[in-house]
């Protein structure tokens, strides 16, 4: 399962490994990547991701888990600007049914045997005018899509219908 370059860059940017992500995080990230590539027509962007989302230690700052210890949440006030979709609040016992497959070339970072260590990038929002100017056209495009009724379920249906795995390397 060769991972897409965005996933490699994403993990490196935040200083985490794949085992720090839980299934809900993977789904959020898949929706974001497919939204960028298929609906906005752009490569997935860390800057755009940071505009909408931040990472948080899970279950909490004092005791992040080795498996799934990096959670995801919307930046304050940004949920209304993103596509609407609802995920279940809790997926109890997911660790008993989840597995990580070895990655082909180029390989992902080796799984960490330690909990993720939050850094300043976990809560970073694009603040410079250059960063905001760079994503503003896509925010307008996303707003227009929402006005036309597009939502997160439509994005998921799109990648399922097309048999695309958004985080997989594709030719």
MOQUI-V914819 format. One record per residue. RES is the residue in one letter. PHI is phi in radians with two decimals (none if undefined). OMEGA is omega in radians with two decimals (none if undefined). NEAR is the number of other C-alpha atoms within 10 Angstrom. Layout:
# MOQUI-V914819
res,phi,omega,near
RES,PHI,OMEGA,NEAR
RES,PHI,OMEGA,NEAR
This chain:
# MOQUI-V914819
res,phi,omega,near
X,none,-3.13,13
X,-1.15,-3.10,15
X,-1.43,3.13,19
X,-1.21,-3.14,17
X,-1.01,3.13,16
X,-1.08,-3.14,18
X,-1.10,3.07,20
X,-1.00,-3.12,17
X,-1.13,-3.14,14
X,-1.08,-3.13,17
X,-1.08,3.12,16
X,-1.11,-3.11,13
X,-0.99,-3.10,12
X,-1.56,3.12,18
X,1.22,-3.12,15
X,-2.24,3.06,20
X,-2.09,-3.04,24
X,-0.99,-3.12,19
X,-1.18,3.08,22
X,-1.41,-3.13,25
X,-1.72,3.08,22
X,-1.71,-3.10,20
X,-1.00,3.13,13
X,-1.13,3.11,18
X,-1.12,3.12,17
X,-1.04,3.12,15
X,-1.17,3.07,15
X,-0.97,-3.11,17
X,-1.15,3.11,20
X,-1.11,3.11,20
X,-1.09,-3.13,22
X,-1.07,-3.10,23
X,-1.11,-3.12,25
X,-1.19,3.06,23
X,-1.02,-3.14,25
X,-1.09,-3.01,19
X,-1.21,-2.98,14
X,-1.67,-3.04,14
X,-1.69,3.12,15
X,-1.62,3.11,17
X,1.27,-3.14,11
X,-2.28,2.98,13
X,-1.16,3.10,14
X,-0.99,-3.02,20
X,-2.14,3.05,17
X,-1.06,-3.13,14
X,-1.06,3.12,17
X,-1.15,3.09,20
X,-1.04,-3.13,20
X,-1.12,3.10,19
X,-1.09,-3.07,23
X,-1.64,-2.96,20
X,-2.19,2.95,23
X,-2.40,3.09,19
X,-1.68,3.08,21
X,-2.51,3.11,19
X,-1.14,-3.13,21
X,-2.25,0.13,22
X,-1.34,3.08,13
X,-2.76,-3.08,12
X,-1.06,-3.07,13
X,-1.29,-3.01,8
X,-2.53,3.11,12
X,-1.21,-3.09,21
X,-1.44,3.05,20
X,-1.18,3.09,18
X,-1.76,3.11,21
X,1.40,-3.07,23
X,-1.39,3.07,26
X,-1.91,3.12,30
X,-1.62,3.14,20
X,-2.26,3.02,20
X,-2.62,3.13,15
X,-1.23,2.95,17
X,-1.08,-3.12,17
X,-0.98,3.08,11
X,1.39,-3.06,8
X,-1.72,-3.10,12
X,-1.03,-3.12,13
X,-1.18,-3.12,11
X,-1.53,-3.08,13
X,-1.71,3.08,18
X,-1.08,3.13,21
X,-1.43,2.92,14
X,-2.84,-3.11,12
X,-2.09,3.05,9
X,-1.94,3.09,9
X,-1.06,-3.11,6
X,-1.19,-3.06,7
X,-2.45,3.03,8
X,-2.03,-3.06,11
X,-1.13,3.07,7
X,1.07,3.13,8
X,-1.11,-3.09,13
X,-1.08,-3.13,12
X,-1.23,-3.07,7
X,-1.99,-3.05,6
X,-1.78,3.07,10
X,-2.49,3.12,9
X,-2.05,-3.14,8
X,-1.58,3.06,6
X,-1.10,-3.10,12
X,-1.73,3.10,13
X,-1.40,-3.09,10
X,-1.27,-0.15,9
X,-1.34,-3.06,12
X,-1.24,3.00,12
X,-1.31,3.07,20
X,-0.98,3.07,14
X,-1.04,3.10,11
X,-1.00,3.14,15
X,-1.50,3.05,14
X,-1.62,3.13,11
X,-2.14,3.09,14
X,-1.17,3.09,20
X,-1.13,3.13,25
X,-1.93,3.14,14
X,-1.03,3.07,18
X,-2.35,-3.06,12
X,-1.05,-3.12,7
X,-1.21,-3.12,13
X,-1.07,-3.12,20
X,-2.02,-3.07,17
X,-1.15,2.97,16
X,-2.01,3.05,18
X,-1.17,-3.04,18
X,-1.96,-3.08,11
X,-1.27,3.11,9
X,-1.08,3.13,8
X,-1.10,3.12,10
X,-1.10,-3.13,14
X,-1.14,3.09,16
X,-1.08,-3.13,11
X,-1.20,-3.11,14
X,-1.82,-3.09,15
X,-0.93,3.12,13
X,-1.05,-3.12,12
X,-1.33,3.05,16
X,-1.15,3.08,17
X,-1.13,3.13,12
X,-1.10,3.11,13
X,-1.12,3.10,20
X,-1.06,3.11,17
X,-1.12,3.11,12
X,-1.09,3.11,15
X,-1.09,3.12,16
X,-1.07,3.12,10
X,-1.52,3.06,9
X,1.72,3.12,11
X,-1.20,3.09,16
X,-2.51,-3.10,17
X,-1.12,3.12,18
X,-1.11,3.09,13
X,-1.11,3.11,16
X,-1.18,3.11,21
X,-1.10,3.12,21
X,-1.03,3.13,12
X,-1.09,-3.10,17
X,-1.32,3.05,17
X,-1.26,-3.13,12
X,-1.06,-3.11,9
X,-1.48,-3.11,9
X,1.00,3.12,9
X,-1.88,3.01,13
X,-1.80,-2.98,16
X,-0.99,-3.09,25
X,-1.70,-3.14,22
X,-1.68,3.05,15
X,-1.11,3.12,14
X,-2.24,3.10,11
X,-1.45,none,3
